[in-house]
Amino acid sequence: MSENVLEVKDIKTFFYTAKGIVRAVDGVSISVRKGETVGIAGESGCGKSTLAYSIIRLVPPPGRITGGEVFFMGKDVLKLSEEDFRKEVRWKGISMIFQGAMNALNPVYKVGDQIAEPLILHKGLSKTEAYKRAYELLQIVGIDPRRANNYPHELSGGMKQRVMIAMALSLNPSLVIADEPTTALDVVIQAQIMNLLKNLKKELGISIILITHDLALIAEISDKVAIMYAGKIVEYGLSEQIYDNPLHPYTKGLVLSVPRLRGELRELAWIPGAPPDLRQPPPGCRFHPRCNVKIPLCIKEEPPLIEVEPSHYVACWLYSSGSR
């Protein structure tokens, strides 16, 4: 792994509602290298999915990207017109496995037609050629190609999710964003989907952004992990750094809330309170109302994201020289 496939710099995405401006993503920066998997974790409503939609430029109204840069293969794709982005980047370069396959698939079209459609529109294949490729993609994700003639309601939840993965791979993208790919699936199917993603990463060399609130799933596949809270990244580092040496109080709470199958027995932790209203986020560190180790500076000033060891970053005044 060497060059960055994706580099997001200080991206800001706000929703302009009648009740105020929701700062869903507020100054987030991440990078993804070739063949690398970056996991993004955090509570519901922290901005994970909005970050994904910002990268692929599908933020629903009344949301708008208000600042920052998104470099894909060295090109700032936010400067492209919508038409050029659709033709050059979306699905060809960056594709997405949407959250909730049951709702993402069109119920009145056969799954083969839905996989073949981007091949016809983007690559100019004939329907026969596109269907041949659709059969191959279904086989890659472990589905009998004859299922191409089925409608979504004729498939199980796990099969629908595999169809979504096949659609995401249809144009051979360099980067796949998987937004909660195991939502509403039982643990056996979850394991199958995660094993499929790991195999695809190994065989095809694709880069993956895995978005979930389940830290155990991220541990299975991710090289790096970003922890989001209230629209910001509070900790970012190699997977082993985050799990073996969590630094931010929020990250510690998340890691300690996951049951362990091996090692010493310990009491499960929990994080009191609830995430803040992003129309009026608290001053200073956004986590301070729920933090049990906060200092006076946490309430007044927002901590910068600093490197505390090679490749390990944390936004907490407890680790910043400004607090000493």
WOQUINOR-V843853 format. One line per field, one symbol per residue. psi: psi as a letter, one per 40 degrees, with the letter a starting at -180 (. if undefined). Layout:
psi->???
//
This chain:
psi->hcihdhhhhfhhhihgideihhgdhgfhhiihiheihhhhiiiheeeddddddddeffhiifiiheiaihhhfehheeeiiddddddddhdddhihhihgddddiheeiiddddddddddddefiiddddddddddddddefhhdeedeiideeiiddddddddddddedffidhhhhhfeeheiidddddddddddddddddefiihhhhiehdddddddidihhhihfeihdihaiddddddghdhdddddddeehihdiaihihhiihiaiiihedgiiiaheedeeheeiidddddihiihihdihehiigheeeieee.
//
